[in-house]
Amino acid sequence: MTRLELGGTPGRSLSVLWAAAAILLCAAALRFSQIGAQSLWHDEGNSYVQAMRGLGEIAFHAGRDIHPPGYYWLLAGWRLLAGESEMALRLPSAFASLLTAAFAAALGRRLFGAVAGLSAAVIVGVSTFSIYYAQEARMYALLALWTAAGFWALAEFLRQPSARRALLLAAINTAGLYTQYALPLFMIAQGIVASAALIRRAGSVSADTERQERRAQITSVVWYAAANLLTIALFLPWLPTAWAQIATWPRAADPVPALQAFADLSRTLILGIVPTSNAPAIAVILMLFGAIALPARPAWRWLLPIAWTLLPVVLFIGFGLYQPDDRKLMLPAQIGAALWIGRGVWVLWTGQAVTVRSRLRALTGRSAQGPALGSTGVILGGLRLAAALSLLWMVTALSEGLGALRTEPAFQRADYRGAAAQISTLARPGDAVILDAPNQAEVFGYYFDDSAPVIPLPAGLSADDDATRRAVEQIIGERSRIFAVFWGEDERDPNRIVEKTLDAGAFEMRDTWYGDVRLVQYVTPAELTVALEVDARFGDAIWLEDAALNGWAFVQGDALQVELRWRTDTALDERYKVFVQLLNPDGTLAAQRDSEPGGGLALTTTWTPGEIVSDRHALELPAEPGQYTLIIGLYAIDDASARLVVNGGDSISLGIIDVRHK
């Protein structure tokens, strides 16, 4: 590509290069900044473990998953060079995403012009959708790169067909197929664009050069067909595995309605994954301008970004594959959308809309006389201003989500680093860790120092509730304290056997969320030697019948175990939390535990009038020896200050707990 091809005159070409460099520099800053700050999460843990294996072992394990081995092979080689820190494991995705922005710039310039290419690169560069997956040790950024490179190779082939360019297209698409099974959706879009180009070209052959042109057209079709056949042939060794995994992989029981799915995906492709206050109206207007066909230019160029964006999305939704967690598979469509919007900016900036309007006036028999030279300049100036302001709006709308991407809990990955560190700090000899579900083992093992044995449950690939219950009961009988890490149990432990068995046989002491990972600490039961008749009413309908404790006197480091027995006179329509607190002699708080009854499994809204509800709590005793008052109370789940009245106050005292030196 010469300098003139990049932007026209050498001076302008240099300006375009500087602008592209500045855009890519900003895109790099957004992708590399804080790339290792967050913990690896579950799926990244799988990537790490795969990268630790040999090539054959990677292929074997990938054959049991829904992802082909290509990304893992790449990551395994990269790990040998760069190490296995969070940053090192994520860097290939960041580089892939940055190269994708560069391809967007190059492809936009090749198809339409410098303005389109730079606009597309800006949109890709600041998209939170693109940035999020640029900082994840998974294959989605690489999928986007192969897709962008594939469309670039296709454009080069259609512009000037040759065997070498067909071979390049085949190589890129093969790499994409070995990276993610979603690539065929984008290859179908490639096929639509290529068919439109080759058919249109065949129909425009003149009589003077018919024989030579026909031969060239046939050759182009053969090369393109050969490129796709070669891609299939190169993927053929993995095809039976891919087909088996795709055909048997479980789908969501309740697919998202098509219109809702299309709306969600469209907003994500245009404005990113962070909800913003901006409506996509300006982007839609730019896409309308970007959909204007220009008679003087090949139709396939106009079609390429539209087919790239819409066709995979429609197929993805039509096959019932869309779920909010799976929109990452449509990350490549975001580059198509950026090109489409970039073309809209280019149509405005270059005055193409005015040219089309003049042609329409001529076709309809109306005067084709254009505006005066002065007014033409005013119109073009106005269109350029509109283009610049529209692009500025896009950048502002996309940038609005950048802060939230770094700080909002919804966009923070599960903090296994924090959970493992907490367990390592608290673990003692005789403790154990349960992982529910077991597919957390890879990422948990990345961080945990083996200060306690780790037991993944349920065992095996299919849940056996009875076997799981027996395994948990055995752990309760053999261990003094248990740390349970809950994530993904809806799929592997749908009946929550692990948690229910722990709540029935042990006392919950801590319950902490680390992102969407929940860490619960249990103490195994001691003999409840103190029985208390309470018979106290909380509010209008809830009664605490009695309570039991494992003693009044303890030493530092012990755990107070409390069993409460509740009932209600009437069905409850509000959820309440139980608080168990130890107060210093001056009435200040020394220790506390708040939880919905039954560790969250016996919500007050599920209580049956007249039935007794058993509710277990454990409280870590203060390190400072002394005497502490034990109090119990209830408050509304959404307002901790709305405590239920009991005996004229907001809590009831069960007695004095004595903590002594060891």
PyMOL commands that set and color helices and strands:
alter all, ss='L'
color gray80, all
select helices_A, chain A and resi 3-7+10-32+42-51+55-62+70-82+86-111+114-126+128-134+140-159+163-177+183-203+210-248+258-271+281-290+299-318+324-349+352-363+373-399+402-407+409-411+416-426+438-447+465-478+489-492+497-505+597-600+604-606
alter helices_A, ss='H'
color red, helices_A
select strands_A, chain A and resi 431-436+454-456+481-486+507-514+517-523+530-538+542-549+553-555+559-568+576-583+589-595+613-620+626-636+639-643+652-660
alter strands_A, ss='S'
color yellow, strands_A
deselect
rebuild
show_as cartoon
